[in-house]
Amino acid sequence: MEKYHLRDMLPIIDQYEKEPGSLIPILHEVQKKLGYLPKEVQEFIAEELGVPYSQVYSVVTFYSFFTMEPRGDHTISVCTGTACHVKGAGELTEELKDKLNVEEGGTSDDRKFTFNTKRCVGACSKAPIVMVDDDVYGKVQTEEIEDILNKY
Amino acid sequence: MARKEILICSGTGCLSAGAEEIEDKLMDELWKHELEDKYPVARAIKRTGCMGPCNLGPMIIIRPDDTFYGNLEPSDVETIVEEHLLHDRIVRSLLIEDDGHKVEEFQKLDFIKGQKKVVMRNSGDIDPSSLDDYLENEGYMAARKAVTLMDRDEIIEEIKDSGLRGRGGAGFPTGLKWEFTAREDEDEKYVVCNGDEGDPGAFMDRSVLEGDPHSIIEGMMIAGYAVGADQGYIYVRAEYPLAIRNLQKGIRDAESEGYLGENLFNTDFDFNVELRVGAGAFVCGEETALLSSIEGKQGRPKYRPPYPAQSGLWDQPTVINNVETFANIPIIIEKGSEWFDDIGTEGSSGTKVFAVAGDVENTGLVEAEMGTTIEEMIKIAGGVAGGKDFKAVQIGGPAGGTIPEEHIDLPIDYDSLEEAGTIMGSGGFIVLDEDTCMVDVAKFFLDFTQEESCGKCPPCRLGTKRMLGILEKITEGEGEPEDLEKLEELAETVQNTSFCGLGQASPNPVLSTLRFFRDEYEAHVYEKECPTGTCKALIAAFSIDESLCVTCGKCEQVCPVDAISSGEESYTIDSDTCISCGECAKVCPVDAISEGGNE
C-alpha cells in the first residue's frame, strides 16, 4: 500500500470550486490516486469543502464505485448484464475467484488485482465481457482468463 | 484512382473485439507499402463511433466506394491493403454474407437497409474526437440558426410541433417540458443531460455519447437558449470510460473554438457544459436522484411535485432530458418540425434506437422508425439465432416487460407498448428463443432491481426482496400453489406504493411474464418441472441404461461430485448425490446415460 500525505490531496481539491457539488468528482480523483478512500482523507476533504464529514461518508458508502478498503494495482471485473449473464459470466466469475483466490470485492495476496462484478458495460454483442481497468475484453472464454491476467 | 479513406469502428464493442490491433496493423501495412505519398497515413484512417452491427466487429468501411469488411482478423489486413487499396480490387472472400450472397456496400447490408438514421446520423461516419469533422457535417449550424435567427418561443413551438417525446422511457413531450422551465421567472436555470444508462442490455446512449458527442452539446445548447439557462451538466456512468473521454475532449474543443462559453455566435447568449461522472448507482437514472448526485449527495429520489422543470438542480428550474432526446434536437431545428413529425406514427414521431441483443443472428444498434413491428425488428437483426423458434422479446429492461410470439406484429411506439404491459424504456431489446425459461428471466431482472433499490422506501426495499424470495423458491422446486397469488399481490402493492419509478416499475418483468407465460410458472410450481431445462434444481438426476453400459468408467472419472460407482454389469448413479451437470452423458461413448431415464 502506498504511503500518502493529506496535503497531497490539495492539488486535486483546488482544481474544483469549494462547494458541495464538487464532492463526487473529487472523490473520483482521490480514489484514482490512492486506490481507496481512507477515513482520514474523507475527513480532510469534508473540512476543505466545508461540508459535514457525515455527508462525505454517506456518499462514499452509497455509491458502489467508492471503496474504503485498499485496492490492488488493477481492478478486474466481470460484466453481469443480461447478455453476459446468459453467455456464461457466472463461470468467468468462478474462474477468477479461483485463479486469484479471492471473493468478490477482494484483492489478491500480491495486491495486484482487485476482483469485482460490474453492471452492464454495454458491449452486449461481445458478451461475456471482462474489463481490466479501462480495457475491455470481449467473448472471453474461461481458458483465456490466465492470458488476460498475465498481461498485467 | 480515387483517394480512399478507411473508416474503422472504434466503439466499445469493436474495441473489445480487437479493433485497435486491426488499426495498428493497417498503419503498419500502409507504411510498409510506402503508400504515404498517395495516402498520408494520418488522413487515410479515420476512427469512428459505433457503426451498428456490433457482432461483426472489428469492422472497416472503405470510401468512397463504401465497401464493408467485418469480423476482421489482423491477418486479413495485408490482403485488404494490397488488393483493395493498391489495386482497387474488392476482396470478395472477406465480404459479409447475407442469406448466402456477398454484400459489398455497407448500406446494402440487411442489418442497415431496414434502418432509418436520425439520431445515429453521424455515429460511425465522423471522427467523434474531431470538432472539425462535426463542423464539416453541418455541426453547430442548428445552434447558430436557433440562437441568431429564432426567438425562444419559436424554438419551443418548433419542438412541440415536432411531437418529440422523451427517449428516456416515460415519453413525456419534450417541448412541453421546456415550456414549463422557460415560464419560470428565475435567473439561474439549468439544462441536464441524463446519460446514466443503467439498464442491463442497453447501450444506445453510450454509442451516441461515444460516436457523436458534439450533437449532445449542441442539443443542450439549443435547450439552454430556449429556456434561458447558461449552464449545462452531462451526467454519464462511470462504466463508460470511452464516452467520458470523447465528451471531455468535445467540451474542451468546443470551448477553445468558441462554441461554448460567452457571447456565442456574437450574441449575448452564454452557455457552458460540465461533465459529471456517476459512481455506480442504478437509481441515479431517476431524474431527481440524478440531480441529488450532481449536488454531491447520495443519489436518492425526491418526491415530485415539484418537478425539476420548476425546482430541480440547486432548487432552480431545470430541463432534464435523455441523451437520445438531445441528439434529436439539432436535426429538428435544422430540418423543421414537419419533417420530423412525418417520421413515425401519429402519437410517436421520429425514430427510436434499440440495443438489440440476445438470441438473434445479428446483434447491435438498430435505429428504426416508430411503428416498426417487433417482427420487422427481428428481421433486421437477421432472425432468431441458430434457426431456433422465437419465444419472446424483453423490451425496456428491468422496468419493462416481455412480449410473446402472439404479439409479434405489435408496432413499437409508446402507446402500443404500454397497452401490451411494457414500456418503451430506454431501448433495450433482448430477443429470447425457445430455450429461455421465463421464470428465470423474471428472477434475473428482479435480482437486479432488488440489489439496486436505494432503500429509501419500504415497498421497494422489502417488497422486491420478498418477491425475489418467492421466485427463488419457485425455481428451486419449492414453490407452493399460493405463491403465484402472493407474487401478484406483492407486485401490485410495490407498483402502487413505491416512492419512485424504480420501485413502481420493478414488478413489470414479473407481471408481464405471469400474464403471458403463466403455464411456465405453473409447471415449476405444480409439476416441479422447468420446461426449458434452465432451472438446474428441477432437472431430474441422470441415470445409466444397464443394457447399454460397457463399463468403460469414463463417467466415473468426470463426475465432479463422485456420484457414480462401478458395478458388475453397469455403472450406477446415486440420484441423491447427482447434481445433474450432465458431464457423464457427454463423455459416454455409447450414449447410455440420459436425464431422468429409468429411475
Interface residues (C-beta under 8 A of the other chain):
Chain A: E19 P20 G21 S22 L23 I24 P25 L27 H28 V51 Q55 S58 V59 F62 Y63 S64 F65 F66 T80 G81 T82 A83 H85 V86 K118 R119 C120 V121 G122 A123 C124 S125 K126 A127 I129 D134 V136 Y137 G138 K139
Chain B: T12 G13 L15 S16 A17 C54 N55 G57 E197 G198 D199 P200 G201 A202 F203 R206 S207 A238 E239 Y240 P241 L242 R276 V277 G278 A279 G280 A281 F282 S293 I294 E295 G296 K297 Q298 G299 A355 A357 G358 T363 G364 Q394 G428 I430 F444 C454
